[in-house]
Every structure is written in structure tokens, then in C-alpha cells.
Amino acid sequence: MKEGKLEKPNKDELLKKLTPIQYKVTQENGTEPPFQNEFWDHKEDGIYVDIVTGEALFTSRDKFDSGCGWPSFTKPIERSAIKEKADFSHNMHRIEVRSKEGDSHLGHVFNDGPKEKGGLRYCINSAALRFIPAKDLQKEGYEEYMKYFQEGKL
């Protein structure tokens, strides 16, 4: 991965870099509307990275249509890329998912995912993500993730 990608910008830089919805979601624990976001039905091969730091989070090979209106994944690209924390907001008990390095709010993880893939559903806000197409991984500095898209690798 390219040098400096994981450094979290300061608040002023984030306000300039991010759209209002990206800032609200990642920095203020917001949620975008279902079915009205960039990646809920996106199907291209590639990886999804933290919009704030560029940290690799999920691969399209682990994405599935859960019907919830947000991008859903069965697992992170690397377990160490995310952190989970208890969330008791909205009179519910959920498990919040945050990026490890950028501490961006990403969404939540639930235990209603595909059983054959471990049973988890990482329900993630599109506004927290940037998509890197598989064909551009090397150009963008993510060559170590090309292995997920080579013939015979899943």
C-alpha cells in the first residue's frame, strides 16, 4: 500500500475532503438512507477501502445482496482492519464496526448473514467507503490484494 495512506487527516482536512454525508457517517456515527447509496447494488470486482484513510476493508468477493439496502459483506478483507464495539443507541444493542486506523464509523455487524459463509452480515455505509476496481489495484498501490481476483482464488 502507498506510503501515508493510513494517516487520518485532521478535522479541517476531513471537512474539505469529505462530502457532508461522508463526514456525518464516518465522524459522527451517522447512517445514510437504504437503497439510496452508491454501493448497495454495486457488483464490480475490487476492494472497498476506508474513505478517510484508504485502509483496505472489504473485497467484492465477500459482498452479497442481503436485501437491506446497504452494502453487505460476510467478512472483512483482514480481521485486523476493523474493530468492533458495543452500540446501545436507538434503544437497541448492536455491534458497531469501525476502521482500525482511521477510527471511521462504518456500520454494524449482525449474525443473520449466509450460514455457509460464517453467518455474519457486515452492514456498511457506502459513504464510509471508496471502491478500487480490481483492474486498478496495482496502479492505486493495493497490489497485495490482486491475489483475490486471480483465477482460482476466492
C-alpha positions as MATLAB code, in Angstrom:
seq = 'MKEGKLEKPNKDELLKKLTPIQYKVTQENGTEPPFQNEFWDHKEDGIYVDIVTGEALFTSRDKFDSGCGWPSFTKPIERSAIKEKADFSHNMHRIEVRSKEGDSHLGHVFNDGPKEKGGLRYCINSAALRFIPAKDLQKEGYEEYMKYFQEGKL';
ca = [
       0.000    0.000    0.000;
       1.197    3.505   -0.784;
       3.040    5.460    1.893;
       0.910    7.743    4.084;
      -2.436    6.207    3.143;
      -3.350    5.223    6.687;
      -2.780    8.590    8.306;
      -6.052   10.128    9.443;
      -6.395   13.753    8.335;
      -7.297   16.386   10.938;
     -10.848   17.729   11.250;
     -10.302   20.713    8.929;
      -8.803   18.464    6.234;
     -11.680   15.992    6.620;
     -14.262   18.759    6.222;
     -12.583   19.731    2.926;
     -12.022   16.161    1.697;
     -15.356   14.522    2.550;
     -18.876   15.248    1.368;
     -21.356   16.174    4.119;
     -22.807   12.625    4.208;
     -19.325   11.037    4.263;
     -18.368   13.254    7.206;
     -21.651   12.612    9.055;
     -21.327    8.837    8.650;
     -17.617    8.395    9.376;
     -17.047   11.084   12.014;
     -20.471   11.479   13.653;
     -21.701    7.846   13.541;
     -24.408    8.683   11.017;
     -26.299    6.396    8.659;
     -27.172    7.005    5.030;
     -30.573    6.041    3.589;
     -31.019    2.427    2.424;
     -31.232    1.801   -1.328;
     -30.117    5.410   -1.958;
     -26.377    4.991   -1.643;
     -23.533    4.323   -4.030;
     -22.631    0.686   -3.369;
     -25.768   -1.142   -2.164;
     -26.142   -2.899   -5.541;
     -22.595   -2.489   -6.875;
     -21.219   -5.694   -8.428;
     -17.792   -4.887   -9.931;
     -14.703   -6.842   -8.764;
     -12.421   -4.883   -6.463;
     -11.868   -3.794   -2.885;
     -13.578   -1.283   -0.646;
     -11.346    0.997    1.429;
     -11.929    3.498    4.241;
     -12.854    6.822    2.589;
     -10.840    8.619    5.288;
      -7.506    6.740    5.297;
      -7.539    4.352    2.331;
      -7.263    1.342    4.657;
      -8.390   -1.844    2.837;
     -11.587   -3.140    4.457;
     -13.641   -5.492    2.259;
     -13.413   -7.361   -1.042;
     -16.203   -7.677   -3.600;
     -15.755  -11.467   -3.368;
     -17.262  -11.286    0.139;
     -20.115   -8.931   -0.832;
     -23.665  -10.273   -1.062;
     -27.191   -8.971   -1.573;
     -28.813   -9.055    1.853;
     -31.834   -7.045    0.743;
     -31.227   -4.409    3.432;
     -30.277   -1.550    1.070;
     -26.682   -1.126    2.237;
     -23.562   -2.945    1.065;
     -23.264   -6.227    2.962;
     -20.181   -8.397    3.369;
     -19.601  -11.780    5.007;
     -16.208  -10.766    6.426;
     -13.572   -8.026    6.340;
     -10.611   -8.422    3.987;
      -8.446   -8.838    7.107;
      -9.916   -9.195   10.581;
      -7.280   -6.803   11.937;
      -8.529   -3.961    9.680;
     -11.649   -3.379   11.767;
     -12.631   -3.014   15.382;
     -15.991   -3.725   16.937;
     -17.679   -2.000   19.840;
     -20.993   -2.272   21.647;
     -23.579    0.253   20.457;
     -26.646    0.886   22.618;
     -28.028    3.837   20.613;
     -31.631    3.925   19.359;
     -32.757    1.659   22.228;
     -31.030   -1.330   20.625;
     -27.947   -3.419   21.317;
     -25.843   -3.691   18.169;
     -22.181   -4.196   17.374;
     -20.661   -1.167   15.671;
     -17.903   -1.671   13.082;
     -15.102    0.919   12.832;
     -11.930    1.047   10.774;
      -8.881    0.294   12.885;
      -6.514    3.049   11.746;
      -8.940    5.832   10.827;
     -11.492    5.054   13.547;
     -14.200    5.757   10.958;
     -17.717    4.594   11.728;
     -18.503    2.053    9.000;
     -21.766    0.416   10.075;
     -22.750   -2.645   12.117;
     -22.284   -6.413   12.092;
     -25.199   -8.799   12.564;
     -25.441  -12.577   12.885;
     -28.022  -13.032   10.087;
     -25.609  -13.474    7.174;
     -25.203  -16.539    4.945;
     -24.713  -19.569    7.217;
     -22.382  -21.276    4.714;
     -20.055  -18.224    4.916;
     -19.928  -17.962    8.707;
     -23.310  -16.372    9.402;
     -22.192  -12.737    9.686;
     -23.502   -9.695    7.809;
     -21.315   -6.614    7.890;
     -23.842   -3.915    7.000;
     -21.706   -0.979    5.872;
     -22.483    2.584    4.790;
     -21.396    3.359    1.219;
     -20.451    6.849    2.414;
     -17.660    5.291    4.517;
     -16.148    3.533    1.504;
     -14.142    4.179   -1.628;
     -14.117    1.454   -4.269;
     -10.900    0.401   -6.046;
     -11.622   -1.725   -9.158;
      -9.574   -4.945   -9.397;
      -8.000   -3.716  -12.644;
      -6.665   -0.607  -10.830;
      -5.304   -2.243   -7.671;
      -1.663   -2.060   -8.703;
      -1.977    1.479  -10.055;
      -3.609    2.602   -6.778;
      -0.969    0.915   -4.585;
      -3.028   -2.076   -3.459;
      -1.166   -4.788   -5.384;
      -1.137   -7.132   -2.368;
      -4.902   -7.569   -2.861;
      -4.663   -8.651   -6.510;
      -4.496  -12.260   -5.291;
      -8.242  -12.155   -4.523;
      -9.066  -11.621   -8.184;
      -6.680  -14.022   -9.893;
      -8.131  -17.148  -11.494;
      -8.998  -19.821   -8.963;
      -8.723  -17.531   -5.894;
     -11.790  -16.713   -3.827;
];
